[in-house]
Amino acid sequence: MNIPKYLPKLEKELRNKIREKKYSDSEQYIHKIFSNCITLDSLKYFQSILDLALKLGIFVDPLKIPDRFKKIQLAINECIQNLQLGGIISILQYVNRYNLSYRELNVKKINLIKKLKQKTLFMENLLDLFGEVSDHFIYFVHKDLPEGLYDLFIQTDGIYPGYRNLEEIAEQIRIYFNIYSVYGLSVKNLGKISRFLKIFKAHVNKMHNFDSTEINDEDNFLIIEIDDKTHLISENNIKINLNKMINPKRYNFYTYSMIFLGGLGPEGHGFSYSTPKGEIIEICSDRKESQAIIIKFKKYLKKTFLQKLTNEFLKSKINEPVINKIIQFIDDIISEEDYLDINKKESLIKKIESYLYSNRELKTKLKIENLIKEISQIFSIILRPVDLIDQFKCRMNLVAEGKIKSEEIPKLTSLKNKSHYDVLKERFFFQNIVELFFQRYKSEISQLKKN
């Protein structure tokens, strides 16, 4: 059903029912339409239909949507079978937004939800992914999702293709998130953070006392071979975040290293992060994938440059309104695209030069030629291509200076509209669901053995 094209017809049909005072029929009809929309492709039309219902004064009750939970599970199953992990998150976002998980909660369920709310990591992850969540949604995620996974993989006729028994299926589901691809990014579990930190400390101890509080900004990057990968690691970053990285109560993903040899990316690059589960996770990155972090780096350089230029103007006792106009002009002509294109430097300089010479006050108080030379040199830095290693070092130095947090870096590295942080938080969510499924599986196996 093409929902957008069908909406005018639906409105006409509902108005006729209301005119004929068939209110119960109109309610039943629109709830059936809502039920038909519970698919990965059609959930996005929920708001349009809801707006129509409100417009016509029809009350929408999630309890009256036919086969609601069955439809939700079918949509999720389709995503699982097609390995569309992002689709599962999208479905759950709609379930939460439109309160599709609503149900009557008895005392037992209410007490379970209270216990779940005390699980800090579980709740922080839910809030991070879905925003404000209802008690019904918390219960749905904890109970219905693992149940659905169990029904899909375990209670089937015959063994799932490629596996000899149920135990193999269950184990494969559990280890799936050790190496997989999502949103065009490759993800791999490299092992325990405790092991990586042990190797790191051993390497540092060969060079100097690890417990030293002195930070050397000139020489704080280490190259360490771990397994088949070469890691570039900021000693400062590890010192600052060491206790946080090994604290299982913290819901954060801290940057551990840049992998510049042996990484998952097409150029052998990758970034690694610690997780609340004590793992080190690599996510592939190449120059294209790192456009977001490079642009962020360029923005930082641009901001620094404009501040420096402002200070120079202030020393020359130029009126502040004039200074603000100049700075705004330069800020406006350097667009995001220019951040990565050195070929645009000359045209930008000519625009600035023309603007400065057109201002009488500037001509009398400044040596414009010298200023243009200085601006040109700074533009060469801002517009030049940035090596991934250089920008990684820049980020780590900003962490050491307290200008950015280690856990913010995965949010700045992205492919299209999905950042490394999105991958990490969604992976953490799915790991929790799989563990709940495993508990259900073990419980069922235990019961079978008793019988």
Secondary structure, 3 states (H helix, E strand, C coil): CCHHHHHHHHHHHHHHHHHCCCHHHHHHHHHHHHHHCCCCCCHHHHHHHHHHHHHCCCCCCHHHCCCHHHHHHHHHHHHHHCCCHHHHHHHHHHHHHCCCCCCCCCHHHHHHHHHHHCCHHHHHHHHHHHCCCCHHHHHHHHHHHHHHHHHHHCCCCCCCCCCCCHHHHHHHHHHHHHEEEECCEEEEEEEEHHHHHHHHHHHHHHHCCCCCCCCCCCCCEEEEEECCEEEEEEHHHHHHHHHHHCCCCCCCCEEEEEEEECCCCCCCCEEEEECCCCEEEEEECCCCCCHHHHHHHHHHHHHHHHHHHHHHHHHCCCCHHHHHHHHHHHHHHCCCHHHHCHHHHHHHHHHHHHHHHCCHHHHHHCCHHHHHHHHHHHHHHHHCCCCHHHHHHHHHHHHHCCCCCHHHHHHHCEECCEEHHHHHHHHHHHHHHHHHHHHHHHHHHHHHHHC
